[in-house]
Amino acid sequence: IVVCAIAVFLFISSDIEKKRIQKLISERTDTICDFSRAFDVRAVDPWIIRATFDEFGRYLGQPSVFPLRADDDIETTLKIDWADVDDIAKLVAYRAGYELSFSDKNPLYGKVKTIRDFVMFFTYQSCMRDT
């Protein structure tokens, strides 16, 4: 009975989450262009911006279509677990060509709350393409 109850709960919560994401998508018209305009591309590597947009979209089940905004709160708005954010960071680092070693020395370490913070975190990391 307990296993069945847990299965039903997970099914219902998954369905609710899908509907919440679909509602966000229907309420927004943002594109990758809108997202990238939220950053100063002279100070932020466009590779980071694109990889972030794509990987968060992929995580949310809408690759390159999810209307991600720089000021989206990762935990509150997007409801992404921090362990999953770490996985997304690894994918973004790989795609954009950045190191994640010594990330604990990054001034934004432990301070990332929004997508903007996430992108800015990478600006303090070493770029492997520069070597």
C-alpha angles and dihedrals in degrees: 000000000000092000091050091049091051091048092051091047092051092047093050094045090048090052092048090051092050090052091048091052091047090051091052090050093049093049095052134064096184119139135189086270092058090046094050092048088063088071134061099242090199088065101030124057109242088218089066092048094051095043091049093049092048099043096047088046091050091049090051090050096252108093113201090347105072108107095234117184127203091233096050109128107234096214102032105033102027096029094216119162114237092236087059090047087057089054091048089050090056091052092047091047091052095046095044094041100245133142120235094193114117090017088145086071091056112112089228094050108132091005101085110122105144136039088254090057089049092054093044090050088066093053087070094050126089116265114223090202090066093065 
